[in-house]
Amino acid sequence: LSEAIRASMSIPGVYAPVERDGQLLVDGGVANNLPISVARDLGADIIIAVDITDSLMETDELRGAFSVVGQLTTIMTRRNTDQQLDLLAEDDVLIRPDLEGYTSADFYDAPVLFELGASSAREHGVELRPLALSRKAWADWRDSVSAQDAGARIVSRIEIEDSRRLARDFLKERIRQRIGEPLDTARLEADLKRIYGLGYYEIVSYSTSSLPEGTVLTIRVQEKSWGPNYLSFGLSYEDNFDGETRFNLASSLRMTELNALGGEWQTGVQLGTEPWVRSQWYQPLDYGYERFLVLGGEYSRDTFSLFDAAGTRVTEVDVTFRKADLALGMEIGGNAEVRLIYARGYATVDEQIGQPVAPEGSVHQGGLAVQLVHDSLDDTFYPRDGGFAGLRGRFEREGLGSDREFDSVTGLALGTGSWKGLTLTGLVFGHAVTRGTPGIENAVRLGGFRRLSAYAPGEITGDNALMVSAYASQTFGGPLLPWFVGAGFEAGNAWPSLDEASWDSSVKSSSVFAGVDTFLGPVQVAAAYNNEDNWTAYLNIGFSFTQLFY
């Protein structure tokens, strides 16, 4: 069933086709959108047909190239649908839900569309009732299914098909179903979702077959035809129209499935205002990915401004970071992990324009960190559902190669949910130095888009920081190019020491924003106002809430 649904939505040019029995299957909209003839050829005596073909647009609705192309597609689809409707017999049932104002791209309105379809079916109750089972017959059938589940559906064998590049044990370790136990379909489907989420496979499905010795469970996977190496690009841009502009162009190469355990080599390069290079080897230590090792090296440069109490820029600092790190990690469930990290490197204050705030030269860094992350967000850049929680403790010591000795704790909690296109998001971020002095290279810098938006980037800087924010946005349009409008509120501050930290000294920022979710991430324009009667405007591309933590 999953393959049939996936093939049915394989719109040419949008989703890859599904290969089955040597044939490539795509959406049948243009060829046969309502296949009554196919159902008849398969032996159906009575056909229940549901016509959800888009209506043709009026002349005044054809305002651009996309609408014209859509109209041409609808004309072809409508023509073959009408031909199929002519094949309906007197005993067949035709259901036409009232979908005025909706299109096949309105996935976000699925709950509303479900109810429209159910209402339309109820209107045909007189025609459908003779085709339904009686209550007793339905109960008897359910009892027979339950009896099968309790008895005959004991799994006697588990087979894996079409896993060529990775060992079959790689998949078996992710399937919690055990031989000799009853088939647990809910748990199995959850396991398959996690396997699909690894990003290695185009299709993941299962089937069962009954044999005298029990039920054979077959897991089928179709590896991505465009893998196993992936080259991706990204763009980030932020401009507050007041002299603070950040522009970065990024590219990454991810080489996967390099050994039977699923080893990966990942390299990323970023050019622009904040140049960055990182290369790392990710090595699972078992087939289940429960334990893993990460060895990496990184270079980055950050240029930031510092401000006085009146909000006047007093200096611009250029800091370069170089480090190597080794992490031992463990997965916790499907969405969480914990890492123990050792990092060694140095930070260099290369240049200061304006009032000197730190001695130029290199500061050696070396220490341990413990990091716990839970991430169930449905999208990195514009999440509509799920949550993120991150907690990291960092411990710099001279004995580990550091010129400074300090301890710090960083935490980020983010939750978001949607209902009928309305998305509500709440966030809490905190950073505290509990021991020692970390130096300017480790300071927390707030200000900028969604980091106390009404203030310039870096205008709020300190060793300790706290920020609380809330946002509400309404999404319009379909999944191909959704756009949104919303408003937000942020409060927080940064302090040189925990003793000076006080919520009474927090600053506030209110904002309104609008944007469109593109393949580069959300493109947003925003205006923010603070409690000091200052306005700031932004154009931003590629913002991510989790940047605060990482």
Secondary structure, DSSP 8 states (H G I E B T S, - for coil): -HHHHHHHT--TTTS--EEETTEEE---HHHHSS-HHHHHHTT-SS-EEE--------GGG--SHHHHHHHHHHHHHHHHHHHHHTT--TT-EEE----TT--TT-GGGHHHHHHHHHHHHHHTHHHHGGGS--HHHHHHHHHHHHHHHHTTTBEEEEEEES--SS-HHHHHTT----TTSB--HHHHHHHHHHHHHTSSEEEEEEEEEEETTEEEEEEEEEE-TT-SEEEEEEEEEEE-SSS-EEEEEEEEEEE---STT--EEEEEEEEESS-EEEEEEEEESSTTSSEEEEEEEEEEEEEEEEE-TTS-EEEEEEEEEEEEEEEEEEEETTTEEEEEEEEEEEEEEEEEEES--S-SEEEEEEEEEEEEEEE--S-SSS--SEEEEEEEEEEE-GGGT-SS-EEEEEEEEEEEEEETTEEEEEEEEEEEEEEE---GGG-EEE-STTSSTTS-TTSEEESEEEEEEEEEEEEES-SSS-EEEEEEEEEEEEESSGGG--GGG-EEEEEEEEEEEETTEEEEEEEEEETTS-EEEEEEES--GGGGT-
